[in-house]
Amino acid sequence: MKKTTLLLSTLIAASFSASSTAADTPDMPNLKILAESTTGWVRNFNPFIGGRSDFAYEPLMVFDMIDSTVEHSWLATGYEVSDDLKVITVDLRKGVKWSDGEDFTADDVVFTYEYPRSHPAIDGAGLSKKVEKVVKINDHKVEIHVAEPNAFAARDLIGEGTKIIPQHIWSKIKNPESAINENPVGTGAFTEITRFTPQVYIQCKNPYYWNEKIEINCLEFPQYSSNDAALEMLAKGDIDWAGIFIPDIERTYTSKHPNNKYWFPASDAVRLTLNFNTKNEGANKAFNDVEFRKAFNLAMDREAMIMVGAYGYVSGGNPATNLPQSMWAYRDTQADKTFAEFYQYDVEKAKTILKKAGYKDVDGDGYLENPDGSKLSFKIQVPSGWSDWVNNTSIAVEGLRAAGIDAGVITPEANVYAQNWEANDMDVTFAAGTLQNSVWKFYEYTMHSRYAGTGAWWSTGLTNYANPQVDAWIAELGRTKEKSAQQEIISKIERHFADNVIQVPLYYNGVWYVYNDSRFTGWASEDNQITHPAPWSGMSRMVHMQHIKPKK
């Protein structure tokens, strides 16, 4: 570890000259951001092991997460997908330099895509399996040959999941998965680390940065370890930008400072996920019965969840697949009409469906047994301390019990909750959905059988749900370039989930975005929906920063 750190620091020191800490003045203030909680900052900007690399390293394109039809050219000025869907031709931006003054060229792009082949530990996204080869056409054009033809491959391969790195630096690093990168050399807007302590660090402007729309000079990141500590700073107006859930926000935040404001657009969808292969045999029988799933959905008081558990900050209207609102253009009218019958709160109708399906109280305890007489009882897991989710799980259980279903709540610590999901050691999980940069990726990531029982993270997959027909539709969608043909396939998927009531959609998470406009203008808002506005949301932050300007 020490050798890797020394080598990387030596390479960078040869071409990096840190400026003195930038003065935070009224004319050129630091943009103060609360992006993540921590007990103390660690100085490492290695793009392969997480952390704070988005401001220093950039992708070829940025695909918007609020509106899936929007694309932002970044290190690439454009791209084209071949008719056979096998080659993505990318035109690179001219005049870009690395923060040490070296030219950015196609060689860096080729190197970035090839590098994971010799370093599998950094290939978490499976880039080496998805890309067959990358061919340099000239200094500002490359061809990316994909391993499997896919109409949506560009969004997967040239978006922010792949940050371009400088060949002249990283080609000399033997162990990128453990390298300590204290002074990043990147094409990004903020590469100069002018101050770094466990309590605060300041990241300032790349002297060679190409994007003239960025007028912010420095970013400042105060450390905080709890929401209470964050709220104290926020209430005073000391922070410009944050992504934190704040209960009773009008009383605890906006009333505390005249410039404290917020906007909570819809994010990923919240759901109850049934384990279709739970070790609880009685529950497993019920979960695999579409009539039971219909009744389960009808027992959900979603309006109470939205207004009580989530303080009215969020919205509903989920389709059966939980398709994110950024992709609602793909919704199918017939599927929506079918699922609307069950996306409502009607305990009496739930009871009727269960009775007709053969569920009855055999032992007289007030709760129903399965049609074969076996016991039906299960628990819904939700992370302890996640107050809005815990409250809404209680509302879900109350509705299920009112319908005669013996349901309960368990509240493991967040890490145990995740471990239970990964081990399929639970009955039902109160879970998030996911945001993806294409409708194909959303379906593939949440519905394909390859994720059934594989221990995928809790924001992916429908636990142990596997359907060969759905797999086939997803594969067909990936091979289809024509828009109307894509919609036909999407409608099949949407109708399958509506007809079979596969999951229990509840509502949409909010993007917990708050800001203070005392010192900067151009903030995203409900009337100015620039992009995904949270300060923790990848390259959307840089799209947002193109609009944020210091007040003069």
ROTI-816143 format. One record per residue: z, y, x of N, C-alpha, C, O in turn. Coordinates in steps of 0.2 Angstrom, whole numbers, plus 5000, padded with zeros to 4 digits. Layout:
% ROTI-816143
ZYXZYXZYXZYX/...
END
This chain:
% ROTI-816143
500049945004500050005000500050065004499650115003/500450065010500550125014499850135018499650195018/499550085020498950095023498350125019497950165021/498350095013497850125008497950195007497450235007/498550215006498750285004498550325010498250375009/498650305016498550345022497750355023497550405025/497450295022496650295023496350345018495950385020/496550345012496250385007496450455008496050505007/497050475010497350535011496950565017496750625017/496850525022496450545028495750565027495450615029/495450525023494750535021494650605017494150645018/495150615013495050675008495250735012494950785011/495750725017496050785021495450815025495450875026/494950775027494450805031494050855028493650895031/493950845021493550895017493950935012493550975009/494550925011494950955006495451005009495750995014/495451065006495851115008496251145002495951184998/496851125001497251144995497351224995497651245001/497251254990497451324989498151334988498551284986/498451394989499151404987499251404980498751404976/499851384977499951384970499651444967499851504968/499251434961498951494958499551534954499951504951/499451594954499951634951499751634943499251644941/500351624939500251624932500351694929500851714928/499751734929499751804927499551814920499151764917/499651864916499451874910498651874909498351854905/498351904915497551904915497251834916496751814914/497651794920497351724921497951674921498251654926/498251664915498751614914498551544915498051524914/499051504917498951434917499051404910499351424906/498551354908498551324902499151274902499051224906/499651284898500251234899500151184893500151194887/500251124896500051064891500651014891500850994897/500750984885501150924885500750874882500550864877/500550824887500050774886500350704885500050664881/500850694889501250634888501950634891502050684895/502350594888503050594890503150554896502850504897/503650574901503750534907504450554909504750604908/504750504913505450524916505350564922505850594925/504750564925504550604931503850584933503650534933/503450644935502750634937502750594944503150604948/502150554944502050524950501350544952500850544948/501250564959500650594961500150544963500150514968/499750524958499150474959498650494954498750484948/498050504956497450524952496950474953496350484953/497150404954496650354955496350344948496750324943/495650344947495350334941495350264938495250254932/495550214942495550144940496250124938496250064935/496750154939497350134936497750184932498350194932/497350214928497650254923497850324926497650344931/498350354922498550424925498150474923497850484917/498150524927497850594925497250604929497150654932/496750564928496050574931495550604927495050624930/495650614921495050644917494850714918494250734917/495350754921495150814923494750824930494450874932/494750764934494450764940493850724941493450744945/493750674937493150634937492850634930493150644925/492150624930491850644924491350584922491050544927/491150574916490650524914489950554914489850614915/489450514912488750544912488650574905488350634905/488950554900488950574893489650574890490050534892/489750624885490350614881490150614873489750654871/490350554870490250544863490850564859491350534860/490750604854491250634850491650584846491350534843/492250594846492750544842492850574835493150534831/492750634834492850664827492150654823492250644817/491650664826490950654822490550604827490250634832/490450544825490050494829489350514830489050484834/489050564826488350584827488250634833487750644835/488850654836488750714841488850684848489250644849/488350704852488350684859488450754863488150804862/488750744869488850804874488550784880488850734883/488050814883487850804889488350824895488650874894/488450784900488950794905488650794912488250834913/488750744915488450734922487650714921487250714925/487550684915486850674913486650724908487050754904/485950744909485650794904485350764898485250794893/485250694898484950654893484850584895484950564901/484650544890484550474892484050444886483950474881/483750394888483350354883483350284884483450254889/483350254878483450174878482750144877482450164872/482550094880481950064880481850034873482350014870/481250014871481149984865481449914864481649894859/481449884870481749814870482449814871482749764872/482749874871483449884872483749854878484349844879/483349844883483649814890483749874895484149854900/483449934894483549984900483750044897483450074892/484250074900484450144898484250194904484450184910/483750234903483550284908483950344907483950374902/484250364913484750424913484450474917484350464923/484450534915484250594919484850634921485250654916/484950644927485650664930485550744931485050774932/486150774930486150844930486050874938486350844942/485650914939485450944946485950994947486251034943/486151004954486551064956487251044956487651094957/487450984954488150964954488450944961488050914965/489050964963489350954969490050914968490350934963/490250874972490850854972491350904975491150954978/491950904973492450954975492550964982492851014984/492250924987492350934994491650964996491550975002/491150984992490551014993489950974994489450994995/490050904994489550854995489150854989489350864983/488450844989488050834983488150774979488250724982/488150784973488150724968487450704967487050744965/487350644968486650614967486650544964487150524962/486050514963485950454959486350394963486550344961/486450404970486750354974487450344972487750294972/487750404970488450394967488550354961488950324960/488050364957487950334950487850254951488250214948/487350244955487250174957487950134960488050084958/488250174965488850144968489350134963489750084963/489450184958489950174953489950114949490450074947/489350094947489150034943489249974947489349924944/489049974953489049914957489749904960489949844961/490149954961490849944964491249894961491549854965/491349884954491749834951491549764953491949724952/490949754955490749684956491149654962491249594962/491249704967491649674973492349694973492749674977/492549724967493249734966493449714959493549764955/493449654957493549634950494249664947494249674941/494749674951495349704948495249774945495749784941/494749804946494649874943494149874937494049924934/493949804936493449804931493649784924493449734921/494149824921494449804915494049814909494049774904/493449854910493049864904492449814905492049814900/492449764910491949714910491249744912490749714910/491249794916490649834918490149784921489549784920/490449744926489949704930489649644926489149624928/489949634920489649584915489149614911488649584908/489249674909488849714904488149744908487649754904/488249754914487649784918487349734923487749714927/486749724922486349674926486249714933486349684938/485949774933485849814939485749884937485549904932/485849924942485649994942485150014947485250004953/484650044945484050064949483950134950483950174945/483950154956483850234958483150244957482750214961/482950284953482150304953482050364957481550364961/482550414957482550474962483250494962483650474959/483350554966484050584967484350594960484950604960/483950604955484250634948483950594942483950614937/483850524944483650484938483850414940483650384946/484150374935484250304937484150264930484050294925/484050204932483950154926484450104926484650074931/484850094920485350044920485049994916484949994910/485049934919484749874916485349834913485849814916/485349824906485949794903485849714903485349694903/486449684903486449614903486249584897485949524897/486449614891486249594885485949654881486349704880/485349644878485049704874485549724868485749684865/485649794868486049814863485849884861485849924866/485749904855485549974853486050024854485950084854/486749994855487250044855487550044863488050074864/487250004867487449994874487550064878488050074881/487150114876487250174880487950204878488250234883/488150204872488750234870489350194874489850224875/489250134875489750094878489750104886490250104889/489150114889489050104896489050174900489250184905/488850224896488750294900489250344897489150404899/489650324893490150364890490750374894490750354900/491350394892491950414896492250354899492750354903/492050294896492350234899492150224906492450184910/491650254909491450244915491450314919490950354918/491950334923491950394927491550384933491650334937/491150434935490750424941491150444947491550494947/491150404952491550414958491150434964490550404964/491350464969490950484975490950424980491450394982/490350404982490150344986490450364993490750314996/490450424995490650435002491450435003491650435009/491750434998492550424998492650354996493050315000/492450324991492750264988492450204992492650144992/491850214995491550154999491950135005491950075007/492450175007492850165012493550135010494050125014/493650135003494350105001494250034999493850014995/494649995003494649925002495049894996494849844993/495549924994495949904988495949964983496549994982/495449974979495450034974495950024969496250074966/496149954967496649944962497349964964497749974959/497449984970498150004972498150064976498650084979/497550094977497550154981497950214978497950224972/498350254982498650314980498250374981498150394987/497950404976497450454977497850524975497850544969/498150554980498550614979498050674978498250714974/497550674981497050734981496350714979495950704983/496250714973495550684970494950724972494950784972/494450694975493750724976493350704970493150644969/493250744965492850734959492350784958492350834961/491950774952491550824950491850864944491550914942/492450844942492850874937493050944938492950974943/493250974932493451044933494051064936494151114939/494551014937495151034940495350974945495550924943/495250994951495350944956495850964962496050924966/496051024961496451054967497251054964497451084960/497551004967498250994966498751044970498851034976/498951104967499251154970499951154970500351184974/500251114966500951104966501051034962500751014957/501550994965501750934962502450914963502650904969/502850914958503550884958503650834953503150834948/504150804952504250754947504350794940504250764935/504550854940504650894934504050934932503950954926/503550954936502950994934502450984940502550984946/501850984937501250994942500751034940500651044934/500351064944499851114943499151094946499151074952/498651084942498051064944497551124942497451144937/497151144948496751204947496051194948495851134950/495651244947494951234947494551214953494751234959/494151164952493651144957493251194959492851224955/493251214966492851274968492151264967491751314967/491851204966491151194966490951174959490451144958/491351184954491251154947490651184944490451244944/490251144941489551154938489551194931489151224930/490151174927490051194920490351264920490951274920/489951314919490151384918490551404912490851454911/490551354907490951374901491651364902492051394898/491851334907492551324908492851384912492651404917/493251424908493551484911494251484912494551534915/494551424911495251414913495351404920494951364923/495851434923495951424931496351374933496151334937/496951364929497451304931497751274925497851304920/497851214926498251174920498951164923499051144929/499451174919500151154921500451104916500451114910/500751054919501051004915501750994916501950964921/502151024912502951014912503050944910502750914906/503650914913503850844912504350854906504750894905/504250804901504750794896504850714895504350684896/505450694893505550624892505650604885505750544883/505750654880505850644873505550694869505350744871/505450674862505150724858505650784857505450844856/506350774857506750834856506650884862506650944861/506650854868506450904874505850934873505850994874/505350904871504650934870504750984864504451044865/505050974859505151014853505451084855505351134852/505951074860506351134862505851184865505851244864/505451154870504951204873504351224868504251284868/504151184864503651204859503851254854503551304853/504551254852504751304847504851374850504751414846/504951374856504951444859504351474861504251534862/503751434860503151464861502951454869502451494871/503351414872503251404880502651364881502351364887/502351324877501851274878501251294874501251314868/500651294877500051314874499751254870499451264864/499851194872499451134869499851074870500051054875/499851034864500250974864500050924859499650944854/500150864860499950814855500550774853500650714856/501050794849501650764847501750764840501650814837/502050714837502250714830502850754829503350734832/502850794825503350844823503550834816503150864812/504150804814504350804807504450874804504750914808/504350884798504450944795504251004799504651044801/503551004800503351044805503351124804503451164808/503351134797503351204795504051234797504151294799/504551194796505251224798505451214805505751264808/505251164808505451154815504951184821505151184826/504351204819503851224824503551294822503651344825/503151294816502751354815503251414813503051474815/503851404810504251454808504651484814504951534814/504651444820504951464826504651524830504951554834/503951524829503551574834502951594830502651544827/502751654829502251674825501551644827501051644823/501451624834500851594836500851524836500351494839/501351484834501351414834500951394828501051414822/500451354829499951324824499851254825500051224830/499551224820499351154821498751134816498551174812/498451074818497951044814497950974815497950944821/498050934809498150864810497450824807497550804801/496950824810496350794807496450714807496950694811/496050674804496150604803495950574810495550594813/496350524811496250484818496050414815495750404811/496350364819496250294817496650274811497050304809/496450214808496650194802497350154803497350114807/497850164799498450124799498350064794498050074788/498550004795498449954791499049904792499449904796/499149854787499549794788499049744790498649724786/499249704795498749654797499149584796499649574799/498749544793499049474791498849434797498249434799/499349384799499149334804498849274800499249244797/498249264801497949214797498049144800497849094797/498449144805498649074808499349074810499549054816/499749114806500449114808500849044808500549004804/501349044812501748974812502148964806502348914804/502149014802502549014795502048984790501649014787/502148914789501648884785501548904778500948914775/502148924775502048954768501649014767501249024763/501849064772501449124773500749114774500349144772/500649064779499949054781499449034775498949054774/499748994770499348974764499249034760498649034758/499749074759499549134755499149184758498649204755/499149194765498749244768498049224768497549264768/497849154768497249134767496949124760496349094759/497249154756497049154749496849224747497249264747/496249234745495949304743496349334737496449394737/496549284732496949314727497649344729497849394726/497949314733498549334736498449404739498849454739/497949404743497749474747497649524742497749584744/497349514737497149564732497849594729497949654728/498349544727498949564725499349604730499649654728/499349584736499649614742499449694742499849734742/498749704742498549774742498749814736498949874737/498749784730498949814724499749834724499949874720/500149804728500849814729500949874734501549894734/500449904737500549954741500550024738500050044735/501150064738501150124736500950174742501350204745/500250184742500050214748500150294747500250324752/500150314741500350384740501050404743501150454746/501550364741502250374744502250364751502550404755/501850324754501850314762501550384765501850404770/501050414762500750474764501250534763501250574768/501550534758501950594756502650594759502950644761/502950534759503650524761503650504768503950544772/503350444770503450424776503050464782503350474787/502550494780502150534785502150604783501650644786/502550624779502650694778502050734775502050794775/501650694772501050724769500550754774500050784772/500650734780500150754786499550714786499050744789/499450664783498950614784498550604777498750634772/497950574778497550564772497350494771497450444775/497150474765496950404763496250394762495750424765/496050354757495350344755495050294760494350294760/495350244763495150194767494650154764494750124758/494050134767493650074765493950014767494450014770/493749954764494049894766494049874773494449834775/493549904777493549884784493949934788494049924794/494249984785494650034789494150074793494450104798/493550084792493050124795493350194797493550224792/493350214803493650284804493250334800492650324799/493550394799493250444795492650474799492150494796/492650474806492050494810491450454808490950474810/491550394805490950354804490850344796490550294794/491150384792491050374785490350384783490150364777/489850404787489150414785488950344784488450334780/489250294787489050224786489350184780489150124779/489750214776490050184770489550154765489050184764/489750104762489250074757489550084750490150064749/489150114746489450124739489650064735490150064732/489250014736489449954732490149924735490549904731/490249924741490849894744491449944742491949914741/491350004742491850054740492050044733492650044731/491550034729491750014721492149954721492649954717/491949904724492349834724493049844726493549824723/493149884732493749884735494249934731494849924732/493949984728494350034724494849994719495350024717/494649934717495049904712495649884715496149874711/495749874721496349844725496649904729497249894731/496249954731496550014735496950064730496750114729/497450034726497850074722498450044721498549984723/498950074718499650044717499750024710499750064705/499749964709499749934702500149864702499849814703/500849864702501249804703501149764697501049704698/501049784691500949744685500249704686500249644684/499749734689499149704690499149644695498949594695/499549664700499749614706500049554703499849494705/500549564699500949504696500449464691500449404692/499949494688499549464684499049414688498949354686/498849444693498349404698498749344701498449294701/499349354703499749304706499849244701499849194703/500049264695500249214690499549174688499649114688/499049204688498449174686498249124692497849074691/498349144698498249104704498649054705498549014710/499249044701499648984702500349004705500748954706/500449064707501049074711501649084705501549114700/502249054706502749054701503449044705503449014710/503949064701504649054704504848994702505048974697/504848944707505048874706505848864706506148834702/506148894711506848884712507348934709507948934709/507048984705507449034701507749084705508249114703/507549094711507849144716507549214715507749264718/507049224710506749284708506149304712505849354711/505949254717505349264721504849204720505049154718/504249224721503749174719503649124725503749134731/503449064723503249004728502549004728502149024723/502248974733501548954733501348914727501748874724/500648904725500448864720500648794721500748754716/500748764727500948694729501648684729501948634730/502048744727502748734727503148754734503748754734/502748764739503048774746503348844746503048894742/503848854750504148924750503748974753503348964758/503749034750503349094752503849154754504149184750/503949164760504349214763504049234770503849194774/504049304771503849324778504149394779504449424775/504049414786504249474788503749514791503249494793/503749584790503349634793503649664799504149694798/503349654805503549694810503349764811502749774810/503749804814503649874815504049894821504649874821/503749934825504149954831504850004829504750044825/505349984832505950024830505850094833505650104839/506150144830506150204832505550244830505450304830/505050214827504350244825504550264818504350224813/504850314817505150324810504650324804504850304799/504050354805503650364800503350294798503350274792/503250254803503050184802503550144799503450104794/504150144801504750104799504850124791504950084787/504850194790504950214783504350184778504550154773/503750184781503150154777503150084776502950054771/503450044781503549974780504049954775503949914771/504549994774505049984769504750004762504849964758/504350044762503950064755503450004754503449984748/503149974759502749914758503149854755502949824751/503749844758504149784757504449794749504449744746/504549854748504849874741504349854736504449824731/503649874737503149854733503049784732502949754726/503049744738502949674738503549634734503349594730/504149654735504649624731504649644724504849604720/504349704722504349714715503749674712503849654706/503349644716502849604713503049534713502649484711/503649514716503949454716503849414723503849354723/503649454728503449424734504049434739504249494740/504349384742504949384746504749414753504549374758/504749474754504549504761505149544764505549564760/505149544770505649584774505349624780504749624781/505849654783505649694789505949674795506549664795/505649674801505949664807505749724812505149744811/506149754816506049814820506149794827506649824830/505749754831505849744838505649814842505349854839/505949814848505749874852504949864853504649814852/504649924855503949934855503649874860503149854858/503949864865503649814870503649744867503249704868/504249734864504249664861503749654855503449604854/503749714851503249714846502549694848502149654845/502349724854501649714857501649644859501149614858/502149614862502149544865502149504859501749444860/502449514853502349474848501649464845501349414843/501349524845500649524843500149484848499749444846/500249494854499849464859499949384859499549354861/500549364857500749294857500649264850500749204849/500349304845500249284838500949264835500949214831/501449284838502149264835502449314830502949344831/502049314825502349364819501949344813501449304813/502149364807501849354801501349414799500749404798/501649474799501249534797501449584802502049594803/500949624803501149684808500949754805500349754802/501349794805501149864803500849894810501149904815/500149914809499749924815499349984815499150004809/499150004820498550054821497950024820497849964821/497350064819496750034820496450054827496750044832/495850084827495550104833494950154832494650154826/494850194837494350244837493850214842494050204848/493150214840492650194845492050234845492050274840/491650234850491150284850490450264847489950294847/490450204844489950184839490150134834490650104835/489850134829490050084823489950014825490349974823/489449994829489449924832490049914836490349854835/490249954840490849944844491449934840491949894841/491549974835492149974830492149904827492649864827/491549874824491549814821491649754827492049714825/491349764832491449714837492149704840492449654841/492449764841493149764844493649744839494149714841/493549754832494049744827493949674823494449654820/493349654823493149594818492949534822492949484819/492649544828492349484831492849424832493349444834/492649364831493049304832493249294839493749264841/492949334844493149324851493849354852494149334857/494049394847494749424848495249384844495849404844/495049334840495549294836495949254840495749204844/496649274841497049224844497049234852497249194855/496749294854496649294861497149344865497149354871/497649364861498149404863497949474864498149514869/497349504861497149564861497649614859498149604855/497649674862498149734861498149744853497649734850/498749774851498849774844498349824840498349824834/498049864843497549914840496849884839496449914837/496849814841496149784840496249724836496849694835/495749694834495749634831496049624824496549654823/495849574820496249554814496449484816496149434817/497149484817497449424820497249354817497349334812/496849324822496649254820496149254814496049194812/495849304813495249304808494649294811494449334816/494249234809493649224813493149204807493349154803/492549234807492049214802491349214806491149264808/491049154806490449154810489849204807489449224811/489849214800489449254797489549324800489049364801/490149354800490249414802490049424810489749474811/490249374814489949374821489249384821488949424825/488849344817488149354817487849424815487449444818/488249454810488049514808488149564813487749614814/488649564817488849604822488349604828488049654830/488149534829487649524834486949554832486649584836/486749544826486149574823486149644823485649674825/486749684822486749754822486649774829486249824830/486849744834486749764841486049764843485849794848/485649714840484949704842484449754838483849744839/484749794833484349824829484349904830484849934830/483749934832483750004834483550044828483750104828/483250024823483050064817483550084813483950034811/483650144811484250164807484350134801484950114799/483850134797483950104790484050024790484450004786/483749994795483949924796484649914798485049864796/484949954802485649954804486049964798486549924797/485850014794486350024788486349964783486849944780/485749924783485749864779486249814781486649774777/486349804788486749754791487449784790487949744788/487549844791488249874790488549864783489049854782/488049874778488249864771488449794770488949774766/488149744773488349674772489049664775489449624772/489249694781489949684783490449724779490949694777/490249784777490749814772490849784766491449774763/490349754763490349714757490749644758491149624753/490649614763491049554765491849574765492249534762/492049624768492749644769492949664762493549654760/492549694758492849724751492849664746493349654743/492349614746492349554742492949514744493249484739/493149504750493649454752494349484754494749454755/494349554753494949584754495349564760495849534760/495049564766495249534772495849564775496349534777/495949634774496549664777496849714772496649714766/497349744774497749794770497749864773498249884776/497149904771497149964774497650014770497750004764/497950064774498450104771498250174770498150204765/498150204776497950274777497750284784497750244788/497550354785497350364792497950404796498250454793/498050384802498450424806498250494807497650504806/498650534808498450604810498350614818498750574821/497950654820497950674827498450734827498350784825/499050714831499550764831499450814836499650814842/499150864834498850924838499250984836499151014831/499551014841499851084840499751124845499551104851/499651194844499451244849499851304848500051324842/499851344853500151414852499551464855499351454861/499351514851498751554853498951624855498551664855/499551624858499751684861499351704867499151764868/499151664871498851674878498051654878497751674883/497851614874497151584874496851584867497251584862/496251594867495851594860495351534860495351494866/495051524855494551464854494751394853494451354854/495351394850495651334848495351294843495051324838/495251234843495051194837495551194831496151204832/495251194826495651204819495251174814494651154815/495551174808495251144802494551184801494051164798/494551254802493951294801493551294807492951324807/493751264813493351264819493451194822493751184827/493051144819493151074821492751054827492251024826/492951084833492551074839492451004841491950974842/493050964841493050894844493750864842494150904839/493850804844494550774844495050824848494950834854/495550854845495850904848496450894852496750934855/496750824852497350814856497250814863496750794866/497750834867497750844874497750784878497650784884/497850724874497850664878497150624876497150564878/496750654873496150614871495550624876495050654874/495550594882495050584886494650644887494850694888/493950634887493450694889493450734883493150794884/493650724877493650774872494050834874493950884872/494550824879494950884881494450934885494550994884/493950904888493550954892493050984887492851044888/492850944882492350974877492751034874492551094873/493451024872493851074869493951134874493851194872/494051124880494151174885493551224886493651274889/492951194884492351244885492451304880492151354881/492851294875492951344870493651384871493651444869/494151354874494751394875494651444881494451424887/494851504879494751564884495351604885495751614880/495551624891496151674891496051734887495551764887/496551754884496551824881496451874886496851874891/496051924884495951984889496352044887496352094890/
END
